[in-house]
Amino acid sequence: MMIRLFWFGHLILNQDGRRVITLDLTLRYAEYVPLALLLMFLAEYSGLAPLYLHILGIALLLGRLSHAWGVQQLKEPLKFRVFGMVLTFCVLLLSALAILLLYVSKTLL
């Protein structure tokens, strides 16, 4: 079986031209998800309402699934990858913003 590597190992094609899943997807998951979960925990610990935590968790899950689905496609539709990245970064940003706002509201009272 003949395997070719492109883009420094991010894309591996077998003899049929079908994509073989690489570690690239797993490494990106390992970069952002633990940080997002830590920020969500800190937001919960700061007093964020459970409804907002659920919304953040669902957005994170949808973002990572969308990104993973976009990467697995042979033609790689960019819109799914971008949507996944935007949702993931929105979860990171909104979690950090919630922590800061909850901290400021507690210190001013």
ROSEVO-749170 format. One line per 2 residues: number of its first residue (from 0); their letters; for each residue x, y, z of N, C-alpha, C. Coordinates in steps of 0.1 Angstrom, whole numbers, always signed. Layout:
N
NUM	A	X Y Z X Y Z X Y Z ~ ...
***
This chain:
109
0	MM	+8 -12 +0 +0 +0 +0 +9 +12 +0 ~ +6 +21 -9 +14 +33 -11 +8 +45 -3
2	IR	+16 +51 +5 +11 +63 +13 +19 +75 +10 ~ +13 +86 +8 +20 +99 +5 +16 +109 +16
4	LF	+26 +117 +20 +23 +127 +30 +24 +141 +24 ~ +15 +150 +27 +14 +163 +23 +14 +172 +35
6	WF	+18 +185 +33 +16 +195 +43 +23 +190 +57 ~ +34 +185 +56 +42 +181 +68 +34 +171 +76
8	GH	+28 +161 +70 +21 +150 +77 +7 +153 +81 ~ +1 +164 +77 -12 +167 +81 -23 +160 +72
10	LI	-18 +156 +60 -28 +149 +51 -21 +137 +46 ~ -27 +125 +48 -21 +113 +43 -31 +106 +34
12	LN	-27 +103 +22 -36 +97 +12 -31 +82 +10 ~ -40 +73 +10 -36 +59 +6 -37 +57 -9
14	QD	-35 +45 -13 -34 +42 -27 -47 +46 -35 ~ -59 +45 -28 -71 +48 -35 -74 +63 -35
16	GR	-66 +71 -29 -69 +85 -28 -77 +89 -17 ~ -81 +80 -8 -90 +83 +3 -81 +88 +15
18	RV	-86 +97 +23 -79 +102 +34 -78 +93 +46 ~ -67 +92 +52 -65 +84 +64 -64 +95 +75
20	IT	-71 +93 +86 -71 +103 +97 -58 +103 +103 ~ -53 +115 +106 -40 +117 +112 -41 +122 +126
22	LD	-30 +125 +132 -30 +130 +145 -32 +145 +146 ~ -33 +151 +134 -35 +166 +134 -48 +170 +141
24	LT	-59 +162 +138 -72 +165 +143 -72 +163 +158 ~ -65 +153 +163 -64 +150 +177 -56 +161 +185
26	LR	-45 +165 +178 -37 +175 +185 -44 +188 +186 ~ -52 +192 +176 -60 +205 +177 -71 +203 +188
28	YA	-76 +192 +189 -86 +189 +200 -80 +191 +213 ~ -68 +186 +214 -61 +186 +227 -56 +200 +231
30	EY	-55 +209 +221 -51 +223 +224 -62 +231 +230 ~ -74 +231 +224 -84 +240 +227 -94 +235 +237
32	VP	-98 +222 +237 -108 +217 +245 -105 +218 +260 ~ -93 +214 +264 -90 +215 +279 -90 +229 +284
34	LA	-85 +239 +276 -86 +253 +280 -100 +258 +281 ~ -109 +254 +271 -123 +258 +271 -130 +252 +284
36	LL	-127 +239 +286 -133 +233 +298 -128 +239 +311 ~ -116 +243 +312 -111 +250 +324 -117 +263 +326
38	LM	-119 +271 +315 -125 +284 +316 -140 +282 +319 ~ -147 +272 +314 -161 +269 +318 -162 +266 +332
40	FL	-152 +258 +337 -153 +254 +352 -151 +267 +360 ~ -141 +275 +356 -139 +288 +364 -151 +297 +363
42	AE	-158 +297 +352 -170 +305 +351 -181 +299 +360 ~ -182 +286 +360 -192 +280 +369 -189 +283 +384
44	YS	-176 +282 +387 -172 +284 +401 -174 +299 +405 ~ -173 +308 +395 -176 +322 +397 -190 +325 +399
46	GL	-199 +316 +395 -213 +318 +397 -221 +320 +384 ~ -216 +315 +373 -224 +316 +361 -235 +307 +361
48	AP	-247 +311 +356 -259 +303 +356 -257 +290 +348 ~ -263 +279 +352 -262 +266 +345 -267 +267 +331
50	LY	-277 +275 +328 -282 +276 +314 -271 +281 +305 ~ -263 +291 +309 -252 +296 +301 -241 +286 +299
52	LH	-238 +279 +310 -228 +268 +309 -232 +258 +299 ~ -245 +254 +299 -250 +244 +289 -249 +250 +275
54	IL	-252 +262 +273 -251 +268 +260 -236 +268 +255 ~ -227 +272 +264 -213 +271 +261 -208 +257 +258
56	GI	-213 +248 +265 -209 +234 +263 -214 +228 +250 ~ -226 +232 +246 -232 +227 +234 -225 +234 +222
58	AL	-222 +247 +224 -215 +254 +213 -201 +248 +211 ~ -194 +245 +222 -181 +238 +221 -182 +225 +213
60	LL	-192 +217 +217 -193 +204 +211 -197 +205 +196 ~ -206 +214 +193 -210 +216 +179 -198 +222 +171
62	GR	-190 +230 +177 -178 +236 +170 -168 +225 +167 ~ -165 +217 +177 -155 +207 +174 -160 +196 +165
64	LS	-173 +192 +165 -178 +183 +156 -178 +188 +142 ~ -182 +201 +140 -182 +207 +127 -168 +208 +121
66	HA	-158 +211 +129 -145 +212 +125 -140 +198 +121 ~ -143 +188 +129 -138 +174 +126 -145 +169 +113
68	WG	-157 +172 +111 -164 +168 +99 -158 +174 +87 ~ -155 +187 +88 -149 +195 +77 -136 +189 +73
70	VQ	-128 +185 +83 -114 +180 +81 -115 +166 +74 ~ -125 +158 +78 -125 +145 +73 -130 +144 +58
72	QL	-136 +154 +53 -141 +153 +39 -130 +154 +29 ~ -131 +147 +18 -121 +146 +8 -118 +160 +2
74	KE	-129 +167 -1 -127 +181 -7 -125 +191 +4 ~ -127 +188 +16 -125 +197 +27 -132 +210 +26
76	PL	-146 +210 +28 -153 +223 +27 -149 +232 +38 ~ -144 +244 +34 -138 +253 +44 -148 +259 +53
78	KF	-161 +260 +49 -171 +266 +58 -173 +258 +71 ~ -172 +245 +70 -174 +237 +83 -162 +239 +92
80	RV	-150 +239 +87 -138 +242 +95 -139 +255 +101 ~ -142 +265 +93 -143 +279 +99 -154 +280 +109
82	FG	-165 +275 +106 -176 +275 +116 -172 +269 +129 ~ -165 +257 +128 -160 +251 +140 -150 +259 +148
84	MV	-141 +265 +141 -131 +273 +148 -137 +286 +154 ~ -147 +292 +147 -154 +304 +152 -161 +300 +165
86	LT	-169 +289 +165 -176 +285 +177 -166 +282 +189 ~ -156 +275 +186 -146 +272 +196 -140 +285 +202
88	FC	-136 +294 +194 -130 +306 +199 -141 +315 +206 ~ -153 +314 +202 -164 +321 +209 -166 +316 +223
90	VL	-165 +303 +224 -166 +297 +238 -155 +301 +246 ~ -143 +302 +241 -131 +306 +249 -133 +321 +253
92	LL	-137 +329 +244 -138 +343 +246 -150 +346 +256 ~ -161 +340 +254 -173 +342 +262 -171 +337 +276
94	SA	-164 +326 +278 -161 +321 +291 -152 +330 +299 ~ -141 +335 +292 -132 +344 +298 -139 +357 +302
96	LA	-148 +362 +293 -155 +374 +296 -165 +372 +307 ~ -171 +361 +308 -180 +358 +319 -173 +358 +333
98	IL	-161 +352 +333 -153 +352 +345 -149 +366 +349 ~ -145 +374 +340 -141 +388 +343 -153 +396 +348
100	LL	-164 +395 +341 -176 +402 +345 -181 +398 +359 ~ -181 +385 +362 -186 +380 +375 -176 +384 +386
102	YV	-163 +385 +383 -154 +389 +393 -155 +404 +396 ~ -157 +412 +385 -159 +426 +387 -172 +429 +395
104	SK	-183 +422 +391 -195 +424 +398 -195 +420 +413 ~ -187 +410 +416 -186 +406 +430 -177 +416 +438
106	TL	-167 +421 +432 -158 +430 +439 -164 +444 +441 ~ -173 +448 +432 -179 +461 +433 -190 +461 +443
108	L	-196 +450 +446 -207 +449 +455 -202 +448 +469
***
